[in-house]
Amino acid sequence: IKTCVTVVLCLATSLALAQAEPDEQARKALAQADYARVIALYGPAIAAGRNLSDMEHYRLSIAQQKAGDSVAAWKHLRAALELNAAGTFASSASRLSDHRASILAGCEKLNVPGCE
């Protein structure tokens, strides 16, 4: 039984590390303004149907907005806010507000008012 517990703990730790690694890479890529890499790093999780966290959705939203895809950015910002209505994933309320305004302005340019 002790061996089984050890194996289960090792597998759980490995899974947690495997999931954390792309998120850490995405955080660094976003800080380096490598928006295409952020989007690519979350692609496999999305394709596998994994539910993203509020922070992952927010990072994707920022990357997609900076990459010029306001509609996808809006989708991920809304998903982040559905998971965390207070928006505490953002570094400040003003940054969140500015990001939202930037997305909506991008949607207006695409003639997609409100991105809805």
Residue pairs with C-beta under 8 A, 6 or more apart in sequence:
22 41
22 42
22 44
22 45
23 55
23 56
25 37
25 41
26 37
26 38
26 41
26 42
26 56
26 59
27 59
29 35
29 37
29 38
29 41
29 63
30 38
30 59
30 62
30 63
33 66
35 62
35 63
35 64
35 66
35 67
36 63
36 67
38 59
38 60
38 62
38 63
39 60
39 63
39 64
39 67
42 52
42 56
42 59
42 60
45 52
45 56
46 52
52 60
52 79
53 83
54 79
54 80
54 81
54 83
54 84
54 89
55 80
55 89
57 76
57 77
57 79
57 80
57 83
58 76
58 77
58 80
58 89
58 90
60 72
60 73
60 76
61 73
61 74
61 75
61 76
61 77
61 80
61 99
61 103
62 73
62 99
64 70
64 72
64 73
64 76
65 73
65 99
65 102
65 103
65 106
68 106
70 103
70 104
70 105
70 106
70 107
70 109
70 110
70 112
70 115
71 107
71 110
71 112
71 115
73 103
73 106
74 103
74 104
74 107
74 115
75 115
77 99
77 100
77 103
80 87
80 89
81 87
87 93
87 96
90 96
90 99
103 115
104 114
104 115
107 113
107 114
107 115
